[in-house]
Amino acid sequence: MKIAFVGKGGSGKTTLSSLFIRHLAANEAPVVAVDADINQHLGAALGLDEAEAAALPAMGAHLPLIKDYLRGTNPRIPSAEKMIKTTPPGTGSRLLRVCEDNPVYEACARTVRLDDGDIRLMATGPFTESDLGVSCYHSKVGAVELCLNHLVDGPEEYVVVDMTAGSDSFASGMFTRFDMTFLVAEPTRKGVSVYRQYKEYARDFGIALKVIGNKVQGQDDVDFLREEVGDDLLVTVGHSNWVRGMEKGRPTRFELLEAENRMSLQTLQNAAEDSYAHRDWERYTRQMVHFHLKNAESWGNVKTGADLSSQVDPAFVLCEHSAVPQPS
């Protein structure tokens, strides 16, 4: 299942996504974690030192390889140059699985050893000075969107994406790729303002959205969040000595995380599993095609010099049992 963590900058979404990833690893679940935030901090939150985090390969830098691998023998896609970030899979496309080895993972993923198991970590790459005035950050997360469009995940497999802050996550169709979106909100007016934006989009596209109340200090904070977000409030999280130690670079073993916080993480997992159980693969594929056609018309056709609507395979539905062609 695919899970996104979103929220305004400073809300604690990277910290909470890293805790959730650790929780999944402790439950022996296979995990692919993706840092898609403009500020790349997920690696550090998972225990990498500064040099290790900086050494993570940038997915955007390997976009030609990703495109060439994923197009496989799909006759509708003559070359990697004719692919854009929304290009959907079709007959002949190569698909990604969570538990496999492939050239995309070899180039873009690194294994991170946690207390209770290993996870794969991928990163879009930071937005650097050389990008200013030349490209926008959405061009970097395009590699993530392309991979999610071609990724077939099972009910006991997890892809966890730490998304960019604020409403920028809606600049593409990537926000429809998730079985559950966890919005991290502080108990303040600014904290819930992003929720209102997400809620509107979520309603329009049938997105499962739940709120994690973070930095909660008492019942008044809980009551405030409940008044603002209603039944979308799933759990609340307060001060954590374990997290404070992690932020100082001195984490203890994950099994020592406070019991109430471990229970909250299990609640998140249960909610994600319930949502995945109701995934409609046909609708999932239709939404993918919808955003591809929209992007093709607005800029993709001009950029590639091709009619990208012809890339849509009307008979293809991405599903758990989709065939994955082997590399030639």
Long-range contacts (C-beta under 8 A, 24 or more apart in sequence): 1-153, 1-155, 1-157, 1-158, 1-159, 1-179, 1-180, 1-272, 1-273, 1-275, 1-276, 1-279, 2-148, 2-151, 2-153, 2-158, 2-159, 2-161, 2-177, 2-178, 2-179, 3-158, 3-159, 3-160, 3-161, 3-178, 3-179, 3-180, 3-181, 3-182, 3-272, 4-160, 4-161, 4-163, 4-169, 4-175, 4-177, 4-178, 4-180, 4-181, 4-182, 5-160, 5-161, 5-162, 5-163, 5-181, 5-182, 5-184, 6-163, 6-165, 6-169, 6-181, 6-182, 6-183, 6-184, 6-194, 6-198, 7-165, 7-183, 7-184, 7-185, 7-194, 8-165, 8-166, 8-185, 8-190, 8-191, 8-193, 8-194, 9-39, 9-165, 9-166, 11-165, 11-184, 11-185, 11-186, 11-191, 11-194, 11-214, 12-184, 12-186, 12-214, 12-215, 12-237, 13-162, 13-163, 13-165, 13-182, 13-184, 14-41, 14-42, 14-45, 14-162, 15-45, 15-243, 15-246, 15-247, 16-182, 16-184, 16-212, 16-214, 16-237, 17-42, 17-45, 17-160, 17-162, 17-182, 18-42, 18-45, 18-46, 18-162, 19-243, 19-257, 19-261, 19-265, 20-160, 20-182, 20-265, 20-268, 20-269, 21-46, 21-114, 21-119, 21-160, 22-46, 22-114, 22-115, 22-116, 22-254, 23-254, 23-262, 23-265, 23-266, 23-268, 23-269, 24-119, 24-158, 24-160, 24-269, 25-114, 25-115, 25-116, 25-117, 25-118, 25-119, 26-114, 26-115, 26-116, 26-117, 26-254, 26-255, 27-269, 28-116, 28-117, 29-156, 29-157, 29-158, 30-98, 30-99, 30-156, 30-157, 30-158, 31-98, 31-119, 31-120, 31-158, 31-159, 31-160, 32-98, 32-109, 32-119, 32-120, 32-122, 32-158, 32-159, 32-160, 33-112, 33-119, 33-120, 33-121, 33-122, 33-159, 33-160, 33-161, 33-162, 34-121, 34-122, 34-123, 34-124, 34-144, 34-159, 34-160, 34-161, 34-162, 35-121, 35-122, 35-123, 35-124, 35-162, 36-124, 36-141, 36-144, 36-161, 36-162, 36-163, 36-164, 37-162, 37-163, 37-164, 37-165, 38-126, 38-127, 38-137, 38-164, 38-165, 38-168, 39-126, 39-165, 40-123, 40-124, 40-125, 40-126, 42-121, 42-123, 42-162, 43-112, 43-121, 43-123, 45-246, 46-112, 46-114, 46-119, 46-121, 47-112, 47-114, 47-246, 47-251, 48-112, 56-110, 56-121, 56-122, 56-123, 56-125, 57-107, 57-108, 57-110, 57-123, 57-125, 58-123, 58-124, 58-125, 58-126, 58-140, 59-108, 59-122, 59-123, 59-124, 59-125, 59-140, 59-143, 59-144, 59-147, 60-124, 60-125, 60-139, 60-140, 60-142, 60-143, 61-125, 62-104, 62-107, 62-108, 62-143, 63-142, 63-143, 63-146, 65-103, 65-104, 65-107, 66-104, 66-107, 66-108, 66-143, 66-146, 66-147, 67-146, 69-94, 69-102, 69-103, 69-104, 69-327, 70-94, 70-95, 70-96, 70-104, 70-146, 70-147, 70-150, 72-325, 73-325, 73-328, 74-313, 76-310, 76-311, 76-312, 76-313, 77-311, 81-304, 82-304, 82-306, 82-308, 82-311, 83-146, 83-311, 84-142, 84-292, 84-295, 84-296, 84-300, 84-303, 84-304, 84-308, 85-141, 85-142, 85-143, 85-145, 85-146, 85-172, 85-295, 86-145, 86-146, 86-149, 86-172, 86-173, 86-288, 86-291, 86-292, 86-294, 86-295, 86-296, 86-300, 87-146, 87-149, 87-292, 87-308, 87-311, 88-149, 88-285, 88-288, 88-289, 88-292, 88-311, 88-312, 88-313, 88-316, 88-318, 89-149, 89-150, 89-313, 89-316, 89-318, 89-322, 90-311, 90-312, 90-313, 90-316, 91-313, 91-315, 91-316, 92-325, 93-150, 93-325, 94-150, 94-324, 94-325, 94-327, 95-150, 95-151, 95-152, 95-318, 95-322, 95-323, 95-324, 96-147, 96-150, 96-151, 96-152, 97-151, 97-152, 97-153, 97-324, 98-151, 98-153, 98-154, 98-157, 98-158, 98-159, 99-157, 102-327, 103-327, 104-147, 108-143, 114-254, 115-253, 115-254, 115-255, 116-254, 116-255, 137-164, 137-168, 138-168, 138-171, 138-172, 141-172, 141-174, 142-172, 144-174, 145-172, 145-173, 145-174, 145-177, 148-174, 148-177, 149-177, 149-288, 149-318, 152-318, 152-319, 152-320, 152-322, 152-324, 153-320, 154-320, 155-273, 155-276, 155-277, 158-272, 166-194, 167-194, 167-197, 167-198, 170-197, 170-201, 172-291, 172-295, 173-287, 173-288, 173-290, 173-291, 173-292, 173-294, 173-295, 175-201, 175-205, 175-207, 176-205, 176-207, 176-284, 176-287, 176-288, 176-291, 177-288, 178-207, 178-208, 179-208, 179-272, 179-275, 179-276, 179-279, 180-208, 180-209, 180-210, 180-271, 180-272, 180-275, 180-276, 181-207, 181-208, 181-209, 181-210, 182-210, 182-211, 182-212, 182-234, 182-268, 183-209, 183-210, 183-211, 183-212, 184-211, 184-212, 184-214, 185-211, 185-212, 185-213, 185-214, 185-225, 185-229, 186-213, 186-214, 186-215, 187-213, 187-215, 187-216, 187-217, 187-221, 187-222, 187-224, 187-225, 192-225, 192-228, 192-229, 195-228, 195-229, 195-232, 199-232, 205-287, 206-283, 208-275, 210-234, 210-268, 210-271, 212-236, 212-237, 212-264, 212-268, 213-237, 215-239, 234-267, 234-268, 234-271, 235-264, 235-267, 235-268, 236-264, 237-261, 237-264, 281-317, 281-318, 281-319, 281-320, 282-317, 284-318, 285-316, 285-317, 285-318, 288-318
